[in-house]
Amino acid sequence: MIFCQSKGTVAKTLRKLEDKGYIERIINKDNRRKYILKLTKKGEEVIPVLKREADYWHNSVGLAEVSEETMDVIRAVARKSYNLVNE
């Protein structure tokens, strides 16, 4: 769990994105219980805005200068902290 979200939360978020026209669910031909998620044209148009916001946030909190190795350590600590709290 990278983002520490429950299956229910993810399902609810995906449903909202689908209702708003950002993604579409396509039934997997090989396994009808699975879905393939695909960005719609409307969803693709949002990518530059999201990237700009993510870059702004990274710069604002000082993560733009952090090496990938340090980011891996930060992610590992975050995962361990989450697991400790939810045990």
N, C-alpha and C positions, 0 to 999 in steps of 0.2 A: 504494500500500500504506500505509494509514493506521496499521495496527497491526503492520506488519512481520512478518507470519506467512506461511508458505508455504501453497500450496494443500493440501498433504497434512495440515498441522496443522489447517487450517480444516475439512477433510473429517472428520478424526478427531474433532474437537470436536463437530461437528454430529451425527455418528453417536452419540456419547455422550449428547448432549442428547436425541436421538430415542429412544435405548434407555431413558433415564430418564423419558420421557414429557413432556418440556418443550416439544418442537416436533414437528411432523409435516411430512413432505415430500409434496407433491402434484405429480404430473406436470403440466407446463404443456401445456394442450390445443393451443396454437399451435406448440409446439416440444417434441416428446417427449424431447429430450435435456436439457431444462432442468427444474428443479424450482422450485416455489413453496414457501417455508418459512412455516409458520404456527404461531403460539404456541397451545399447548393451554390448557385451563383451568388445569391445574397450572402451566404456564409463566407465565400471567397473574398467578397468585397470588404469584409470586416477585418481580414487578416492584417493589412497595413496599419489600421488603427490600433489593433491589439499589440502589434509589434512595437509601435511607437510608445504606447503606454507602458509596456514591459521594460523597454529600454530606459524610459524616464524613471521608472521605479528603481531599476538596478542602479542607475546613476545617483538617485536621491539617497539611497541607503548605503552607498559605497561599495556595491558588489561588482561594479564595472571593472575595477582594478584587481579583483580577486582571481587567482589562478584556478584552473579547472580542478587541480588536485585539492586545493583548499575548499572549493565548492563541494567536492565529493565528501570531504570530512564533515562539512556543515550538514549535508544531507544525511549522512550516517548518524550523526548526533541527534538530528531531528527525529529520525526513525526510531532510534533507541529510546529517546525521551517519550515519544508517543506510545511505544510498546510498554514502557514502565508504567505510565499513567493508566493504561487500559488493561493491565493484568488483573 
